[in-house]
Amino acid sequence: MQHRKLFSAIQGALLTSTFFSPALTHAASGDDAVLSTVKVVEKDVVESTLINQGKPASTGKLGISVQDTPASIAVIDKSFIADTGAKNIQDALLYTAGVQSGNYGFDTRGDWAVVRGLDASFYQDGLRTIYGYYNSARTNAYALERLEVLKGPSSTLYGQSELGGIVNAVSKLPQAQRQGEVWAQVGSFDRRQIAGDVTGPLTADGTWLYRAVALTRDSDTQVDHVNDDGYVIAPSLTWKPQEGTTLTLLVNRQEDEGQVSAQFLPSKGTIDPAPRGRLDTDTFVGEPGWDRYDTERTDVTLFVDQALSEQWKASLTARHTESSVEVREHWAVIPGLPDDAGNIGRTIYSADTETNIDSFDLRTAGHFEFGPTRHTLAIGVDYQDALWETDNVGYGDGGPINLYDPVYDNLQAALLVTGDANDNRIRQTGLYVMDHIEMDRFIISAALRYDDSKSTTLAVVGANTTAHDKETTGRIGLMYKFDNGISPYISYAEAFVPNLGADTSGGPGSGKTLDPTTGKQNEAGLKYLAPAQDLSIAFAWFDIEQENHVGDGLTPGGASQTGATVEGWELEVKKSWGPVEVVANYTDLDARDESIDERLSAVAEKFGSVWTKYELANGFRFGLGLRYTGDTVGYGGSPVIDSVTQYDAMLGYAFGNWDFSLDGKNLGDEVYVSWCRYEGADCGYGERRTWSGNVRYKF
């Protein structure tokens, strides 16, 4: 396989590049609006530890610390991602308050998470990465410096964003200090991976800086005949031609090869009893050698920071993305139940999708004082143009299979009737202004935004349909800072998400263009950061109302609109006792589909986790984690999927430049169903026990 061939090539390239040396922190991302302090603030962000509430997050766009922002923001640093053995973004979010990560179980296609019971939008470096479904490669977590989660409606900052919030991935960019690592990993299901990350100056005066990140992986999975192979190469170059000017170019190229791990197994044999017992989690209903889910993606991103004065600067992030996905797949018929012997029909499916995205975010930001108030102000414009084209789409009768004793070589490709599908395009322009105001102990954070969006369905047959939506959204928060580190706050935020396509529910309004999803959130919370920054507490109560949500529907592929409400609270506590670090969180919410007055499907209403790490003076360290996910339901309130508790662990040892570690997830090897579509339909298994052994050489 091409990924195996890349092992030696990437390792050699990384090792021979270590004579280069140091780099700018993430200055080009525009995380800080104060020109005179940008290097200090950015350096703190990159070197953030577990307790990072006193440091800024780029999702806020103003360089204001999380502690001083009257909104809920979580930051997951790359060191925490490594400690917990996260293989992807979905894994990295498992210990985050308000975030139910992996709610659709084990899935090789992408990262799934709901924030405060609702879908979240995925961004990278402040620009949206996901449009539509299953049309891009999964972002590789090793190429990231950190993850940031802005919880709740965020349209004022990002335009088209789901009401759950924003998951923003921050890329690794050149650093001003020579450093790097080479990493080798082996693990469950014949997982083999090698990676490297090196950075530093190309010139003695630091005018030119570089970074090279690369990873290649060859791996099987818990499902028979399903692989998870891939590679990513992400070189970046920074140029500082003069004081106050920084330009960085990042190229991210990745390919993934495998199959769809979600086999959409029937409820009979997974959550419901069957004469032949429970289906194995390794059950594969496709055809080996024909089924595939192959993706590739190329991003070219430009970051520019330009000083305008001592207090003002202009920042630009611009990206061009090209991605493609080739799908060949079988699944057990939906809805459908096997006979007592385990025989069931299959659906055969194919689709090829190509996506092109052009986007940018340009803003001017700075500080000024007006009377007794101190302002951090930003005025900006962003733009996104995304086109995804789909052809070779087809469904057919895939032939029968026995789920307990599958016999393959029964490919029915001749019955697969393919053709073009409708293409889709979104064009959106947004204008926004944000002002963070400090007056004595009070903080007022306000933002206003105007969006002009066109969502077009390019029809294969008949006329194209375009929804032209214009929306003004706002956000405002008030905080009071006590001397003892306690900061209570209240906030209000709105969201706006254009929708493609038409209502296909068959009921009233069927056939009409889908209205945009809108919503609002009221939030009240309290943040605490100890003076020694060894303890942080974040509590929030929230009430979200969503209108024109595109509902689950009883028919796969169907679309109808309804309302949803979510009310709940979340608590996160982080504490450090020298060599001991603990992060604990719990979330409790009531999330309901208003049209049927039932719980939202695949949403746990109670979940929490605890992670503890202890570093000994002799170089050893160990970590223990507990994750609890409450019960969930399918669409319409049934079936009810039982709660699950899982345990994770890590053991490591470091000496000199070497670091060795062993990590494991779901140590008890819980076999559990993580979701079901609706009563009598299909279900999906969660991830089984996995482990990985790691060797890192750092320099």
C-alpha positions in Angstrom: 0.0 0.0 0.0 1.2 3.5 -0.7 1.0 4.4 3.0 3.6 1.7 3.9 5.9 3.2 1.3 5.6 6.6 2.9 7.0 5.4 6.2 10.6 5.4 5.3 10.3 8.5 3.0 8.7 10.7 5.7 11.0 9.5 8.4 14.0 10.3 6.3 12.7 13.7 5.3 12.0 14.7 8.9 15.3 13.5 10.3 17.3 15.3 7.6 15.5 18.6 8.2 16.4 18.9 11.8 19.4 21.2 11.1 16.9 24.0 10.5 15.9 26.1 13.4 12.9 28.5 15.6 9.4 29.9 14.8 6.8 32.4 15.3 3.9 31.3 17.4 0.5 31.4 15.9 0.7 35.1 15.3 -0.7 34.8 11.8 -4.0 33.4 13.1 -4.9 36.8 14.5 -5.5 35.6 18.0 -4.4 38.9 19.6 -5.5 42.4 18.7 -2.8 44.3 20.7 0.2 44.8 18.5 2.5 45.6 21.3 1.8 42.4 23.2 1.1 39.9 20.4 4.2 37.9 20.9 3.7 37.5 24.6 0.0 36.5 24.3 0.6 34.1 21.4 3.5 32.4 23.2 1.3 31.8 26.2 -1.4 30.2 24.0 1.0 27.8 22.4 2.5 26.8 25.8 -0.8 26.5 27.5 -1.2 23.7 30.1 -4.3 21.9 31.4 -5.5 25.1 33.3 -5.7 27.5 30.4 -8.7 29.7 31.4 -6.4 32.7 31.9 -5.2 32.6 28.3 -6.9 33.7 25.1 -8.7 31.5 22.5 -8.7 32.5 18.9 -12.4 31.7 18.6 -13.2 35.0 20.3 -11.2 36.9 17.5 -10.1 39.6 20.0 -7.3 38.0 22.0 -9.3 38.2 25.3 -8.7 35.5 27.9 -11.3 32.8 28.4 -11.7 34.0 32.0 -12.6 37.5 30.9 -15.1 36.4 28.2 -18.8 36.3 29.2 -19.3 33.1 27.2 -18.4 29.4 27.5 -15.2 28.4 25.8 -13.1 25.3 26.2 -9.5 24.9 25.0 -7.9 21.4 24.5 -4.2 21.7 24.1 -2.0 19.3 22.1 -0.4 18.0 25.3 -3.7 16.9 26.7 -4.6 15.3 23.3 -1.3 13.3 23.5 -1.8 12.4 27.2 -5.2 10.9 26.6 -4.2 9.0 23.5 -6.7 10.7 21.3 -6.5 9.4 17.7 -8.7 12.0 16.2 -10.7 15.2 17.0 -13.7 13.1 18.2 -11.4 11.4 20.8 -9.9 14.7 21.8 -13.3 16.1 22.9 -14.2 13.3 25.2 -13.3 15.1 28.4 -14.9 18.5 27.5 -17.9 19.8 29.5 -21.1 20.3 27.4 -19.7 18.2 24.5 -21.0 14.7 23.8 -18.4 13.4 21.5 -18.8 10.3 19.3 -22.5 10.2 19.8 -22.8 8.1 16.6 -20.3 5.5 17.8 -17.3 4.2 16.0 -17.0 5.8 12.6 -14.1 6.1 10.2 -15.7 8.7 8.1 -15.5 11.8 10.3 -15.7 13.4 13.7 -19.1 13.6 15.4 -20.0 15.8 18.4 -23.0 17.6 19.7 -22.5 20.6 22.0 -25.3 21.4 24.5 -27.4 18.8 22.7 -27.2 20.4 19.2 -25.0 20.0 16.2 -21.7 21.9 16.1 -20.0 23.5 13.1 -16.4 22.4 12.4 -13.8 25.1 11.6 -10.1 25.3 11.1 -8.1 28.4 11.8 -11.4 30.4 11.9 -12.7 29.2 8.6 -15.4 26.6 8.0 -14.2 23.2 6.8 -17.4 21.0 6.5 -20.2 21.7 4.1 -22.8 19.0 3.5 -22.0 15.4 4.5 -19.3 12.9 3.6 -17.5 15.1 1.1 -14.1 15.8 2.7 -11.2 14.1 4.4 -11.2 14.0 8.2 -8.9 16.6 9.7 -5.8 14.9 11.2 -5.4 15.8 14.9 -1.6 15.5 14.7 -1.4 18.6 12.5 -3.2 20.7 15.2 -1.8 22.9 18.0 -5.1 22.8 19.9 -8.9 22.6 19.7 -11.2 25.4 20.9 -14.9 24.9 21.5 -17.1 28.0 21.6 -20.4 26.8 23.1 -23.8 27.9 22.0 -25.0 30.1 19.0 -22.0 31.8 17.4 -23.3 33.4 14.2 -22.2 36.8 15.2 -18.6 35.7 15.0 -18.8 33.1 12.3 -22.0 33.6 10.2 -23.3 30.2 9.2 -22.8 28.2 12.4 -24.9 25.5 14.1 -26.6 26.4 17.3 -24.5 23.9 19.3 -21.4 26.0 18.8 -18.0 26.1 17.0 -15.3 23.4 17.2 -12.3 25.3 15.9 -9.1 23.4 15.1 -5.9 25.5 15.3 -3.1 24.4 13.0 0.5 24.0 13.9 2.5 26.9 12.4 6.2 27.9 12.5 7.7 28.6 15.9 10.6 30.9 16.7 12.5 28.2 18.7 14.1 25.2 17.1 12.3 22.1 18.3 10.7 18.9 17.0 9.9 15.2 17.5 9.7 11.9 15.7 6.9 9.6 16.9 6.3 5.9 16.2 3.2 4.1 17.3 1.8 0.6 17.3 -1.6 -0.4 18.6 -4.8 -2.4 18.5 -6.0 -3.9 15.2 -2.5 -3.9 13.7 -2.2 -0.1 13.9 1.2 1.2 12.8 1.9 4.9 12.5 5.0 7.1 12.2 5.0 10.9 12.4 7.2 13.9 12.8 7.0 17.6 13.6 10.0 19.9 13.2 10.1 23.7 13.3 12.6 26.6 13.5 14.3 29.5 11.7 15.6 29.2 8.2 17.7 32.4 8.5 19.8 33.5 11.4 17.9 36.8 11.9 14.5 34.9 12.1 13.1 36.6 8.9 12.2 33.2 7.5 10.7 30.4 9.7 9.5 27.0 8.8 7.5 24.0 10.1 7.0 20.5 8.6 4.4 18.1 10.0 3.9 14.7 8.5 2.2 11.4 9.5 1.4 8.1 7.8 -0.7 5.3 9.2 -1.6 1.7 8.3 -4.3 0.2 10.4 -7.2 -2.3 10.6 -10.2 -1.6 12.8 -12.7 -3.5 15.0 -14.8 -4.2 11.9 -13.6 -7.0 9.6 -12.3 -5.8 6.2 -12.4 -2.1 7.3 -9.1 -0.3 7.2 -8.2 3.2 8.5 -5.1 4.1 6.5 -3.9 7.6 5.6 -1.2 10.2 5.6 -1.0 14.0 6.1 1.8 16.4 5.1 1.6 19.9 6.3 4.5 22.2 5.6 4.3 25.9 6.5 6.6 28.9 5.9 6.6 32.3 7.7 8.1 35.5 6.3 8.7 38.6 8.5 10.0 41.2 6.0 9.8 44.0 8.6 8.7 44.8 12.1 5.0 44.5 12.3 4.5 42.4 9.2 4.0 38.6 9.2 3.0 36.4 6.4 2.5 32.6 6.8 1.6 30.1 4.1 0.4 26.6 5.2 -0.2 23.7 2.8 -2.1 20.7 4.1 -2.3 17.6 2.0 -3.9 14.4 3.2 -5.4 11.2 1.9 -7.3 8.5 3.7 -8.1 5.0 2.4 -10.5 2.6 4.1 -14.1 1.5 4.2 -17.2 2.6 6.2 -17.1 1.2 9.7 -20.7 2.0 10.4 -22.5 -1.1 9.1 -26.0 0.0 10.0 -26.8 -3.3 11.6 -30.5 -4.1 12.4 -31.8 -3.5 15.9 -32.6 -7.3 16.1 -29.3 -8.7 17.1 -27.8 -5.4 18.5 -30.1 -3.8 21.0 -33.0 -6.3 20.7 -32.7 -10.1 21.3 -32.2 -12.5 18.4 -32.4 -16.3 18.3 -28.7 -16.5 17.4 -27.7 -14.0 20.0 -25.9 -10.7 19.7 -24.2 -9.7 16.5 -20.4 -9.4 16.8 -19.0 -5.9 16.6 -16.7 -7.0 13.8 -19.6 -7.9 11.5 -19.0 -6.6 7.9 -22.0 -6.6 5.5 -20.1 -5.4 2.4 -18.0 -6.9 -0.2 -14.2 -7.1 0.5 -12.2 -5.5 -2.3 -15.2 -3.5 -3.6 -16.4 -1.5 -0.6 -14.3 1.7 0.0 -14.4 5.1 1.5 -11.4 7.0 0.1 -10.9 10.7 0.6 -8.3 13.3 -0.2 -8.0 17.0 0.6 -5.7 19.8 -0.1 -5.8 23.1 1.8 -3.7 26.2 1.0 -4.1 28.8 3.7 -2.5 32.3 3.9 -2.2 34.2 7.2 -1.3 37.9 7.2 -0.8 40.2 10.1 0.0 43.9 9.4 0.6 46.5 12.0 -1.2 49.8 11.3 0.0 51.5 14.5 1.1 50.6 18.0 -2.5 49.8 18.9 -4.1 48.6 15.7 -3.4 45.9 13.2 -5.1 44.2 10.2 -5.4 40.4 10.0 -6.3 38.1 7.1 -6.9 34.4 6.9 -7.7 33.1 3.4 -8.0 29.5 2.2 -8.6 27.4 -0.9 -9.7 23.8 -0.4 -10.1 21.0 -2.9 -11.4 17.6 -1.6 -12.9 14.5 -3.0 -14.6 11.4 -1.7 -15.2 8.0 -3.4 -17.8 5.8 -1.7 -18.6 2.2 -2.5 -20.7 0.7 0.2 -23.2 -2.0 1.4 -25.5 -1.8 4.4 -28.3 -4.0 5.8 -31.6 -2.8 4.4 -33.3 0.0 6.4 -35.8 -0.6 7.9 -35.4 -4.3 8.0 -35.0 -7.2 10.4 -33.2 -10.5 9.8 -35.0 -13.8 9.9 -34.3 -16.1 12.8 -31.3 -17.6 11.0 -29.8 -14.1 10.6 -30.4 -13.6 6.8 -31.1 -10.1 5.7 -31.1 -8.1 2.4 -28.5 -5.5 1.6 -28.5 -2.1 -0.2 -25.6 -1.4 -2.5 -24.6 2.3 -2.9 -22.0 4.4 -4.7 -21.2 8.1 -4.8 -18.3 10.3 -5.9 -18.1 13.9 -4.5 -15.8 16.8 -5.2 -15.8 20.0 -3.2 -14.2 23.3 -3.8 -14.1 26.0 -1.1 -12.8 29.6 -1.2 -13.1 31.6 2.0 -11.5 34.4 3.9 -11.8 36.5 7.1 -10.4 40.0 7.0 -10.5 42.3 10.0 -9.0 45.3 11.7 -8.6 45.2 15.5 -7.1 47.3 18.2 -7.4 49.1 21.5 -8.5 52.5 22.6 -9.9 54.3 25.7 -13.0 56.4 25.8 -13.6 58.2 29.1 -13.6 55.6 31.9 -13.9 52.7 29.4 -11.2 50.6 27.7 -12.2 49.0 24.4 -10.9 46.1 22.3 -12.6 46.6 18.9 -12.7 44.6 15.7 -14.4 45.3 12.4 -14.4 42.6 9.8 -15.7 41.0 6.7 -15.7 37.3 5.8 -16.7 35.4 2.7 -17.3 31.7 1.8 -18.0 30.1 -1.5 -18.4 26.3 -1.4 -19.4 24.1 -4.3 -19.8 20.3 -3.9 -20.6 18.2 -6.9 -21.8 14.6 -6.8 -22.0 12.0 -9.6 -21.9 8.3 -10.0 -24.7 8.1 -7.4 -26.7 4.9 -7.2 -28.7 2.6 -5.0 -29.6 -1.0 -5.7 -30.4 -4.4 -4.4 -27.1 -5.6 -2.9 -28.2 -9.2 -2.4 -28.7 -11.2 0.8 -26.2 -11.9 3.5 -26.2 -13.9 6.7 -25.1 -11.6 9.5 -23.7 -14.4 11.7 -21.9 -16.4 8.9 -21.3 -13.9 6.1 -20.3 -15.4 2.7 -18.9 -12.8 0.4 -18.2 -12.8 -3.4 -21.9 -12.0 -4.0 -21.3 -8.5 -5.6 -24.4 -7.3 -7.4 -22.8 -4.2 -9.0 -24.8 -4.8 -12.2 -27.9 -3.9 -10.3 -26.4 -0.6 -9.3 -28.0 2.1 -11.4 -25.9 5.3 -11.2 -26.2 8.8 -12.5 -25.6 12.5 -11.5 -27.1 13.9 -8.4 -28.0 17.5 -7.6 -25.0 19.7 -6.9 -25.0 22.3 -4.1 -23.4 25.7 -3.6 -23.3 28.2 -0.7 -22.1 31.8 -1.1 -22.1 34.0 2.0 -20.8 37.4 2.9 -20.8 38.7 6.4 -20.0 42.0 8.0 -19.4 42.2 11.7 -18.3 44.5 14.5 -17.2 43.3 18.0 -16.4 45.4 21.1 -15.0 44.2 24.4 -15.4 47.0 26.9 -13.9 47.1 30.4 -15.0 49.7 33.0 -13.6 49.2 36.4 -14.8 45.7 37.4 -17.4 45.4 34.7 -16.9 43.8 31.3 -19.4 44.2 28.4 -18.8 42.2 25.3 -21.0 42.9 22.4 -21.1 42.0 18.7 -23.4 42.6 15.7 -23.3 40.9 12.3 -25.1 41.1 9.0 -25.1 38.1 6.6 -26.1 37.8 3.0 -26.3 34.2 1.9 -27.3 32.3 -1.3 -27.9 28.5 -1.0 -28.4 27.0 -4.4 -29.4 23.4 -5.4 -28.1 22.8 -9.0 -30.7 20.4 -10.2 -30.0 17.5 -12.6 -33.6 17.6 -13.8 -35.7 20.7 -13.7 -34.9 24.2 -12.5 -32.3 25.2 -10.0 -33.6 26.4 -6.6 -32.0 29.2 -4.7 -32.7 30.4 -1.2 -31.5 34.0 -0.7 -31.3 34.7 3.0 -30.4 37.9 4.8 -30.0 38.0 8.6 -28.8 40.2 11.3 -27.6 38.5 14.5 -26.3 39.8 17.8 -24.5 38.8 20.9 -24.1 40.6 24.2 -22.6 39.6 27.6 -22.1 41.3 30.9 -19.5 40.2 33.5 -18.4 41.4 36.9 -14.9 40.6 38.2 -14.4 40.2 42.0 -10.9 40.5 43.5 -11.0 36.9 44.7 -11.1 35.6 41.1 -14.8 34.9 40.8 -16.5 36.4 37.7 -20.3 35.9 37.3 -21.8 36.7 33.9 -24.9 36.7 31.8 -25.1 36.6 28.0 -27.5 36.4 25.0 -26.6 35.1 21.6 -28.3 34.4 18.2 -27.6 32.0 15.4 -28.5 31.6 11.7 -27.9 28.6 9.4 -29.1 28.5 5.8 -30.4 25.2 4.6 -30.1 23.5 1.2 -32.8 21.6 -0.5 -36.6 21.3 0.0 -39.0 19.8 2.5 -39.5 16.2 1.6 -41.6 15.2 4.6 -44.8 14.7 2.6 -46.7 16.8 5.0 -47.8 20.5 4.9 -45.0 22.6 3.3 -43.6 19.6 1.5 -41.7 20.7 -1.7 -40.9 24.2 -0.4 -37.3 25.4 -0.1 -36.1 24.9 3.5 -36.1 27.9 5.7 -32.9 28.9 7.5 -32.4 27.5 10.9 -32.4 30.2 13.5 -32.2 30.3 17.3 -31.2 32.1 20.4 -29.5 31.3 23.7 -29.7 32.8 27.2 -26.8 31.9 29.4 -25.8 32.7 33.0 -22.6 31.5 34.4 -19.7 31.9 36.8 -16.0 31.5 36.3 -13.2 31.3 38.8 -9.5 31.4 38.3 -7.2 31.1 41.4 -4.5 33.8 41.7 -1.9 31.0 41.4 -3.7 29.7 38.3 -3.7 26.2 39.8 -7.5 26.0 40.0 -10.2 27.0 37.5 -14.0 26.5 37.7 -16.5 27.2 34.9 -20.2 26.8 35.5 -22.9 27.7 33.0 -26.7 27.5 32.8 -28.2 27.8 29.3 -31.5 27.9 27.5 -31.5 27.5 23.8 -34.5 27.8 21.4 -34.1 26.5 17.9 -36.5 27.2 15.0 -36.7 25.4 11.6 -34.3 22.7 12.7 -34.0 20.1 9.9 -35.4 17.1 11.7 -34.3 13.5 11.7 -37.4 12.2 10.0 -38.5 8.5 9.7 -37.2 8.1 6.2 -33.4 8.1 5.6 -32.6 11.1 3.3 -35.9 12.8 4.1 -36.0 16.3 5.4 -38.6 18.2 7.4 -38.3 21.2 9.7 -39.3 21.5 13.3 -38.3 23.3 16.5 -36.0 22.2 19.3 -35.4 23.4 22.8 -32.5 22.7 25.1 -32.2 23.7 28.7 -29.4 22.6 31.1 -26.2 23.3 32.9 -22.6 22.2 32.8 -19.7 22.4 35.3 -16.0 22.0 34.7 -13.3 22.0 37.3 -9.5 21.9 36.7 -7.0 21.6 39.6 -3.3 21.2 39.8 -1.4 20.0 42.9 2.1 20.2 41.6 2.7 16.9 39.9 -1.0 16.0 40.0 -3.6 17.4 37.5 -7.3 16.7 37.5 -10.0 17.8 35.1 -13.6 16.9 36.0 -16.9 17.9 34.3 -20.6 17.1 34.3 -23.5 18.1 32.0 -27.2 17.9 32.6 -29.7 19.0 30.0 -33.2 18.6 28.6 -33.2 18.5 24.8 -36.5 18.1 23.0 -37.9 18.0 19.5 -40.9 20.3 19.8 -42.9 18.8 16.8 -43.3 15.4 18.6 -42.6 16.5 22.2 -39.9 13.8 22.5 -36.2 13.8 23.4 -33.8 14.7 20.6 -32.3 11.5 19.1 -28.7 10.4 19.8 -28.4 13.0 22.6 -27.4 12.0 26.1 -29.0 14.2 28.7 -26.5 13.4 31.4 -22.8 12.8 30.9 -19.6 13.6 32.6 -15.9 12.6 32.9 -12.8 12.8 35.1 -9.2 12.6 34.0 -6.3 12.6 36.4 -2.5 12.6 35.6 0.3 12.2 38.1 3.9 12.9 37.2 6.6 11.3 39.4 10.0 12.9 39.9 11.8 9.8 38.4 10.3 10.4 35.0 7.3 8.1 35.3 3.7 9.4 34.8 0.3 7.8 34.7 -3.2 8.9 34.0 -6.6 7.5 34.7 -9.9 8.5 33.1 -13.6 7.8 33.7 -16.3 8.6 31.2 -20.0 8.3 31.8 -22.6 8.7 29.0 -26.3 8.6 30.0 -29.0 6.9 28.0 -30.1 8.1 24.6 -33.1 7.5 22.4 -33.9 7.0 18.7 -36.1 9.3 16.7 -39.6 9.5 18.3 -38.3 8.6 21.7 -37.5 4.9 21.2 -35.7 2.7 21.5 -33.9 3.7 24.7 -30.2 3.0 24.5 -28.6 2.2 27.9 -26.0 4.4 29.5 -22.4 3.3 29.5 -19.4 3.9 31.7 -15.9 3.5 30.3 -12.4 3.7 31.7 -9.2 5.0 30.1 -5.5 4.9 31.3 -2.0 6.0 30.4 1.4 5.0 31.6 4.5 6.9 30.5 8.2 7.3 31.1 10.6 10.0 29.9 14.3 10.4 30.1 16.6 12.6 28.2 15.1 13.2 24.7 13.1 10.0 24.8 9.5 9.5 25.8 7.7 6.1 26.1 4.0 5.7 26.7 1.2 3.2 26.7 -2.4 4.3 26.6 -5.8 2.5 26.4 -9.4 3.4 26.0 -12.5 1.5 27.1 -10.3 -0.7 29.3 -13.2 -2.8 30.4 -14.0 -3.6 26.7 -17.6 -2.6 27.1 -19.7 -3.8 24.1 -22.4 -1.3 23.8 -24.8 0.2 21.3 -24.2 4.0 21.0 -27.3 4.9 18.8 -30.3 3.6 17.0 -32.2 5.4 14.2 -35.7 4.6 15.4 -37.7 1.6 16.7 -37.1 -1.4 14.5 -34.5 0.3 12.4 -30.7 0.2 12.4 -28.2 0.7 15.2 -24.5 1.3 15.7 -21.9 0.0 18.1 -19.5 2.1 20.1 -15.7 1.7 20.0 -14.3 -1.4 21.6 -11.1 -1.5 23.8 -8.1 0.0 22.0 -4.5 0.5 23.1 -1.4 2.0 21.6 2.3 2.1 22.4 4.3 5.2 21.6 7.9 6.1 21.3 8.8 9.8 20.9 12.2 11.3 20.4 12.2 15.1 21.1 14.8 17.6 20.2 
